[in-house]
Amino acid sequence: MGSRPEVSLATIAREWTRIGCIGFGGPPTHIALLRDLCVNRREWIAAQEFEDGVAATNLLPGPASTQLAILCAWRLRGPAGAVLGGLCFIVPGLVLILALAAVVLGPNPPEWILGAAAGAGAAVPAVALHAAAGLAPASWRRAGTKTPGRVRWVGYGALGAGATVLVGPYLVVALVLCGVAEVVIGTRSEPVGRGPAWASVPLVASHMATVGGLGALAWVALKVGALSYGGGFVIVPLMQHDAVTTYHWMSGGQFLAAVALGQVTPGPVVQTVAVVGYAARGIGGGLLAAVVAFAPSFAFVLLGGPRFDQFRANRSVRSFLKGAGPAVIGAIAGSAVSLGLAIHHLWQIPVLAGAALWLLAARRGVVSALLVAGAIGVALALSGVSV
């Protein structure tokens, strides 16, 4: 690894807070900002080492860019740097999204706030399709050129999409089963160790969560932080059924607004779970959801950082993600159906169509699509249209 420059904790706090404040646009922006800081400007981390970190964190469940931020800080100052850097990266966006949640989900929000939420929410199904389309090419290449692998890829994707629409609360079980199936299929000819030991966790924890209350909220957040393969937008199908249908913490329209808030605020998109937590149990619920969702990211880096090279090379891990990956993409695409059904006003349909053209045809950015849709909602609300 070579010698490291001495980087003070104060420097880590300052720089990681800056990234947490300006990191609009999701993982691509976060990775670019971390690379510019750690590799290009300060030369704290070698370029190849940084790329290895990107690859390793993308193999982990949960928010990859958050784990990368923690990993980079860990490389510089060990566990103390990892904890400090991770918190500084997460907290600015968390504070902002909880403040916005208090306004949007408050008892009497202003009409223009409701309009902004309804307008941005109308664009969310298109954002889901855009996210799935962005993930598909790399996953398809990973399936290889042989027909059986590609057939399985399509099957895993279809299973993920179907599970999102039909068995929402147990989607994570479908994702895990797809991963385990690929491990079994891909290693039949070689002696390998047993599959991931945590493969049975969803069955046990989902049963425990049926009691509702804080246990249910913690389980929803755990699925987001520890069992979401692909990070980012996969949190949407993992949360939607639980938040809206099973526990009735929020309406479909409020969930659309929550997803939009997660997209337009800086920092990790996973912070959408804090809005769900706020809807369930106020500020305390929002903080609990955030702690549970992000704790696995810290644990993965602090406990596994020294062994990331072995982790990346592990054949079973790669096979698992080869199966879970297309299921995740199918789940994200399938979530567009249930998200679209949460639209209640006719004026939201052309907003959705416009957002789809903006994202999929014009290939423009997600944040700009949501801001424009929100502005349309504000204008309509101020003109007296029902929002």
C-alpha positions as CSV (number, residue, x, y, z in Angstrom):
1,M,0.0,0.0,0.0
2,G,3.0,2.3,0.5
3,S,3.4,5.2,2.8
4,R,0.4,7.4,3.6
5,P,0.4,11.2,3.9
6,E,-0.7,12.2,7.4
7,V,-4.3,13.6,7.0
8,S,-5.8,15.2,10.1
9,L,-9.3,14.3,11.3
10,A,-10.1,18.0,11.0
11,T,-9.3,17.9,7.3
12,I,-11.4,14.8,6.8
13,A,-14.3,16.4,8.6
14,R,-14.0,19.5,6.4
15,E,-13.7,17.8,3.1
16,W,-16.2,15.0,3.6
17,T,-18.7,17.6,4.9
18,R,-18.2,19.6,1.8
19,I,-18.9,16.6,-0.4
20,G,-22.0,15.8,1.7
21,C,-23.3,19.3,1.1
22,I,-22.7,19.6,-2.6
23,G,-23.1,16.0,-3.7
24,F,-26.3,16.4,-5.7
25,G,-26.9,13.8,-8.4
26,G,-26.4,10.5,-6.6
27,P,-23.5,8.0,-6.8
28,P,-21.9,9.2,-10.1
29,T,-21.4,12.6,-8.5
30,H,-20.2,11.3,-5.2
31,I,-17.6,9.1,-6.9
32,A,-16.4,12.0,-9.1
33,L,-16.1,14.3,-6.1
34,L,-14.2,11.7,-4.1
35,R,-11.9,10.9,-7.0
36,D,-11.2,14.6,-7.6
37,L,-10.3,15.1,-3.9
38,C,-8.4,11.9,-3.0
39,V,-6.7,11.1,-6.3
40,N,-6.4,14.2,-8.4
41,R,-6.0,17.2,-6.1
42,R,-4.6,15.8,-2.9
43,E,-3.0,12.6,-4.2
44,W,-3.8,10.8,-1.0
45,I,-4.9,7.6,-2.8
46,A,-3.4,6.1,-5.9
47,A,-5.7,6.0,-8.9
48,Q,-5.7,2.1,-9.2
49,E,-6.3,1.8,-5.5
50,F,-9.3,4.2,-5.8
51,E,-10.7,2.2,-8.7
52,D,-10.3,-1.0,-6.7
53,G,-12.3,0.6,-3.9
54,V,-15.1,1.5,-6.3
55,A,-15.2,-2.1,-7.6
56,A,-15.2,-3.5,-4.1
57,T,-18.0,-1.3,-2.7
58,N,-20.1,-2.0,-5.8
59,L,-20.0,-5.7,-4.8
60,L,-21.4,-4.9,-1.4
61,P,-25.1,-4.6,-0.6
62,G,-26.3,-1.2,0.4
63,P,-25.3,2.3,-0.7
64,A,-22.1,1.9,-2.7
65,S,-21.1,5.6,-2.8
66,T,-21.6,5.9,1.0
67,Q,-19.3,2.9,1.5
68,L,-16.8,4.4,-0.8
69,A,-16.7,7.6,1.2
70,I,-16.2,5.6,4.4
71,L,-13.5,3.5,2.7
72,C,-11.5,6.4,1.5
73,A,-11.6,8.0,5.0
74,W,-10.6,4.6,6.4
75,R,-7.6,4.4,4.1
76,L,-6.4,7.8,5.4
77,R,-7.0,7.6,9.1
78,G,-8.2,4.1,10.0
79,P,-11.4,3.5,12.0
80,A,-11.6,7.0,13.5
81,G,-11.3,8.5,10.0
82,A,-13.9,6.1,8.6
83,V,-16.5,6.9,11.2
84,L,-15.9,10.6,11.0
85,G,-15.8,10.8,7.2
86,G,-18.9,8.6,6.9
87,L,-20.9,10.8,9.3
88,C,-19.7,14.0,7.7
89,F,-20.8,12.6,4.3
90,I,-24.2,11.5,5.5
91,V,-25.4,14.1,8.1
92,P,-25.8,17.3,5.9
93,G,-28.3,15.6,3.6
94,L,-30.0,13.8,6.5
95,V,-30.6,17.1,8.3
96,L,-32.0,18.7,5.1
97,I,-34.2,15.7,4.1
98,L,-35.7,15.5,7.6
99,A,-36.4,19.2,7.6
100,L,-38.1,18.9,4.2
101,A,-40.1,15.8,5.5
102,A,-41.4,17.8,8.4
103,V,-42.7,20.4,6.0
104,V,-44.1,18.1,3.3
105,L,-45.6,15.6,5.7
106,G,-46.7,18.2,8.2
107,P,-50.4,18.6,9.2
108,N,-51.1,21.7,7.1
109,P,-48.4,22.3,4.4
110,P,-48.9,25.3,2.1
111,E,-50.6,24.6,-1.2
112,W,-47.4,25.4,-3.2
113,I,-45.5,22.8,-1.1
114,L,-48.1,20.2,-1.9
115,G,-47.9,21.2,-5.6
116,A,-44.1,20.8,-5.6
117,A,-44.4,17.4,-4.0
118,A,-47.1,16.3,-6.4
119,G,-45.3,17.5,-9.5
120,A,-41.9,16.0,-8.5
121,G,-43.7,12.8,-7.4
122,A,-45.3,12.5,-10.8
123,A,-41.9,12.2,-12.4
124,V,-40.7,9.4,-10.0
125,P,-42.0,6.4,-12.1
126,A,-39.9,7.8,-15.0
127,V,-36.9,8.1,-12.7
128,A,-37.4,4.4,-11.8
129,L,-37.3,3.3,-15.4
130,H,-34.3,5.6,-16.0
131,A,-32.4,4.0,-13.1
132,A,-33.2,0.4,-14.4
133,A,-32.1,1.4,-17.9
134,G,-28.8,2.8,-16.6
135,L,-28.0,-0.4,-14.7
136,A,-29.0,-2.9,-17.3
137,P,-26.1,-2.7,-19.8
138,A,-23.3,-3.6,-17.4
139,S,-25.4,-6.3,-15.8
140,W,-26.2,-7.8,-19.2
141,R,-22.5,-7.9,-20.1
142,R,-21.8,-9.7,-16.8
143,A,-24.2,-12.4,-18.0
144,G,-21.8,-13.4,-20.7
145,T,-22.4,-14.3,-24.3
146,K,-23.7,-17.8,-23.9
147,T,-27.4,-18.4,-24.3
148,P,-28.1,-20.1,-20.9
149,G,-26.5,-17.2,-19.0
150,R,-28.6,-14.6,-20.9
151,V,-31.8,-16.7,-20.4
152,R,-31.2,-16.8,-16.7
153,W,-30.5,-13.0,-16.7
154,V,-33.9,-12.4,-18.3
155,G,-35.5,-14.9,-15.8
156,Y,-34.0,-13.2,-12.8
157,G,-35.1,-9.8,-14.1
158,A,-38.7,-11.0,-14.6
159,L,-38.7,-12.6,-11.2
160,G,-37.6,-9.3,-9.6
161,A,-40.2,-7.3,-11.5
162,G,-43.0,-9.8,-10.7
163,A,-42.0,-9.9,-7.0
164,T,-42.2,-6.1,-6.8
165,V,-45.7,-6.0,-8.1
166,L,-47.1,-9.1,-6.5
167,V,-45.2,-9.8,-3.2
168,G,-43.8,-6.4,-2.2
169,P,-42.9,-7.2,1.5
170,Y,-40.9,-10.3,0.4
171,L,-39.1,-8.8,-2.5
172,V,-35.8,-9.1,-0.7
173,V,-36.3,-12.9,-0.4
174,A,-36.7,-13.1,-4.2
175,L,-33.5,-11.1,-4.7
176,V,-31.6,-13.4,-2.3
177,L,-33.0,-16.5,-4.0
178,C,-31.9,-15.3,-7.4
179,G,-28.4,-14.8,-6.1
180,V,-28.2,-18.1,-4.4
181,A,-29.6,-19.9,-7.5
182,E,-26.7,-18.4,-9.6
183,V,-24.2,-19.5,-7.0
184,V,-25.6,-23.1,-7.2
185,I,-25.7,-23.1,-11.0
186,G,-22.3,-21.5,-11.5
187,T,-20.4,-23.7,-9.1
188,R,-21.9,-27.2,-9.6
189,S,-18.8,-28.4,-11.3
190,E,-16.4,-27.2,-8.5
191,P,-16.2,-27.7,-4.8
192,V,-17.0,-24.4,-3.1
193,G,-17.9,-23.2,0.3
194,R,-21.5,-22.8,1.4
195,G,-23.5,-19.8,0.1
196,P,-23.8,-16.6,2.0
197,A,-24.6,-17.4,5.6
198,W,-27.0,-14.5,5.7
199,A,-29.2,-15.9,3.0
200,S,-31.8,-17.0,5.6
201,V,-31.9,-13.7,7.4
202,P,-34.8,-12.2,5.3
203,L,-37.1,-15.1,6.2
204,V,-36.5,-14.8,9.9
205,A,-36.4,-11.0,10.1
206,S,-39.5,-10.5,7.9
207,H,-41.4,-12.8,10.2
208,M,-40.3,-10.8,13.3
209,A,-41.2,-7.5,11.6
210,T,-44.9,-8.5,11.2
211,V,-45.5,-7.3,14.7
212,G,-45.2,-3.7,13.4
213,G,-44.0,-0.7,15.4
214,L,-40.3,0.0,15.8
215,G,-39.4,-3.5,14.8
216,A,-41.1,-3.1,11.5
217,L,-39.4,0.2,10.9
218,A,-36.0,-1.2,11.8
219,W,-36.6,-4.2,9.4
220,V,-37.5,-1.9,6.5
221,A,-34.4,0.2,7.2
222,L,-32.3,-2.9,7.4
223,K,-33.5,-4.2,4.0
224,V,-32.4,-0.8,2.6
225,G,-29.0,-0.8,4.2
226,A,-27.9,-4.4,4.3
227,L,-29.9,-6.4,1.8
228,S,-30.3,-4.1,-1.2
229,Y,-28.0,-5.3,-4.0
230,G,-27.3,-2.5,-6.4
231,G,-28.0,0.4,-3.9
232,G,-29.6,3.6,-5.1
233,F,-33.1,3.2,-6.5
234,V,-33.5,-0.4,-5.4
235,I,-34.6,1.0,-2.0
236,V,-37.9,2.1,-3.6
237,P,-39.5,-1.3,-4.3
238,L,-38.0,-2.5,-1.0
239,M,-39.8,0.3,1.0
240,Q,-43.0,1.1,-1.0
241,H,-45.2,-1.8,-0.1
242,D,-44.2,-1.7,3.5
243,A,-44.6,2.0,4.0
244,V,-47.9,2.4,2.0
245,T,-49.8,-0.9,2.0
246,T,-48.6,-3.0,5.0
247,Y,-48.1,-0.4,7.7
248,H,-49.9,2.6,6.3
249,W,-47.3,5.0,7.4
250,M,-47.9,7.3,4.4
251,S,-50.1,7.6,1.3
252,G,-49.0,6.7,-2.1
253,G,-48.6,10.3,-3.0
254,Q,-46.5,11.0,0.1
255,F,-44.3,8.1,-0.8
256,L,-43.7,9.6,-4.3
257,A,-42.8,12.9,-2.6
258,A,-40.4,11.0,-0.3
259,V,-38.6,9.4,-3.2
260,A,-38.3,12.8,-5.0
261,L,-36.8,14.3,-1.8
262,G,-34.2,11.6,-1.7
263,Q,-33.3,12.4,-5.3
264,V,-33.0,16.2,-5.1
265,T,-31.2,16.5,-1.7
266,P,-27.4,16.0,-1.5
267,G,-25.8,12.9,-0.2
268,P,-26.9,9.3,-0.5
269,V,-30.3,8.5,-2.2
270,V,-30.8,5.9,0.6
271,Q,-31.7,8.8,2.9
272,T,-35.2,8.4,1.5
273,V,-35.6,5.9,4.3
274,A,-35.4,8.7,6.8
275,V,-38.6,10.3,5.3
276,V,-40.4,6.9,5.7
277,G,-39.1,6.8,9.3
278,Y,-40.4,10.3,9.9
279,A,-43.8,9.4,8.5
280,A,-43.9,6.4,10.9
281,R,-42.6,7.9,14.1
282,G,-41.6,11.5,13.6
283,I,-38.0,12.8,14.0
284,G,-37.1,9.8,16.2
285,G,-38.3,7.4,13.6
286,G,-36.4,9.2,10.9
287,L,-33.2,9.1,12.9
288,L,-33.7,5.4,13.8
289,A,-34.3,4.5,10.2
290,A,-31.2,6.4,9.1
291,V,-29.0,4.7,11.8
292,V,-30.2,1.2,11.0
293,A,-29.9,1.8,7.2
294,F,-26.3,3.2,7.4
295,A,-24.9,1.1,10.2
296,P,-24.2,-1.9,7.8
297,S,-22.1,0.4,5.5
298,F,-19.8,1.3,8.4
299,A,-19.6,-2.3,9.6
300,F,-18.8,-3.6,6.1
301,V,-15.8,-1.2,5.8
302,L,-14.5,-1.4,9.3
303,L,-14.7,-5.1,9.5
304,G,-14.0,-6.0,5.9
305,G,-11.8,-3.3,4.6
306,P,-8.5,-5.2,5.1
307,R,-10.0,-8.2,3.2
308,F,-11.6,-6.3,0.3
309,D,-9.2,-7.8,-2.2
310,Q,-10.1,-11.3,-1.2
311,F,-13.8,-10.4,-1.2
312,R,-13.6,-9.1,-4.8
313,A,-11.9,-12.3,-6.0
314,N,-14.4,-14.6,-4.2
315,R,-16.2,-16.7,-6.9
316,S,-19.3,-17.2,-4.8
317,V,-19.7,-13.5,-4.2
318,R,-19.4,-12.7,-7.8
319,S,-21.9,-15.5,-8.7
320,F,-24.4,-14.3,-6.1
321,L,-24.3,-10.7,-7.5
322,K,-24.6,-12.1,-11.1
323,G,-28.0,-13.5,-10.1
324,A,-29.1,-10.8,-7.7
325,G,-28.1,-7.9,-10.1
326,P,-30.7,-8.6,-12.8
327,A,-33.3,-9.3,-10.2
328,V,-32.6,-5.8,-8.7
329,I,-32.9,-4.2,-12.2
330,G,-36.2,-6.0,-12.7
331,A,-37.4,-4.9,-9.3
332,I,-36.6,-1.2,-10.0
333,A,-38.4,-1.4,-13.4
334,G,-41.3,-3.1,-11.8
335,S,-41.6,-0.4,-9.2
336,A,-42.5,2.0,-11.9
337,V,-45.9,0.2,-12.2
338,S,-46.8,0.6,-8.5
339,L,-45.4,4.1,-8.4
340,G,-47.4,5.1,-11.4
341,L,-50.6,3.7,-9.7
342,A,-50.0,6.2,-6.8
343,I,-50.6,9.1,-9.2
344,H,-54.0,10.6,-8.4
345,H,-54.4,13.7,-10.6
346,L,-54.9,13.8,-14.3
347,W,-52.4,16.7,-14.7
348,Q,-49.7,14.4,-13.3
349,I,-49.9,12.1,-16.3
350,P,-48.5,14.6,-18.9
351,V,-45.8,15.5,-16.3
352,L,-44.8,11.9,-16.1
353,A,-44.8,11.6,-19.9
354,G,-42.6,14.7,-20.1
355,A,-40.2,13.4,-17.5
356,A,-39.9,10.1,-19.3
357,L,-39.0,11.9,-22.5
358,W,-36.6,14.1,-20.7
359,L,-34.8,11.2,-19.0
360,L,-35.0,8.4,-21.6
361,A,-35.1,10.2,-24.9
362,A,-33.2,13.4,-24.3
363,R,-30.9,11.7,-21.7
364,R,-30.9,14.6,-19.3
365,G,-30.4,14.5,-15.6
366,V,-32.7,13.2,-12.8
367,V,-32.4,16.3,-10.6
368,S,-33.3,18.7,-13.3
369,A,-36.3,16.5,-14.3
370,L,-37.6,16.5,-10.7
371,L,-37.0,20.2,-10.3
372,V,-38.9,21.1,-13.5
373,A,-41.7,18.7,-12.5
374,G,-41.9,20.3,-9.1
375,A,-42.0,23.8,-10.6
376,I,-44.9,22.7,-12.8
377,G,-46.7,21.5,-9.7
378,V,-46.1,24.8,-7.9
379,A,-47.4,26.8,-10.8
380,L,-50.5,24.7,-11.0
381,A,-51.1,24.9,-7.3
382,L,-50.8,28.7,-7.3
383,S,-53.3,28.8,-10.2
384,G,-55.9,27.0,-8.2
385,V,-55.6,23.5,-9.7
386,S,-56.2,20.7,-7.2
387,V,-53.0,19.1,-6.0
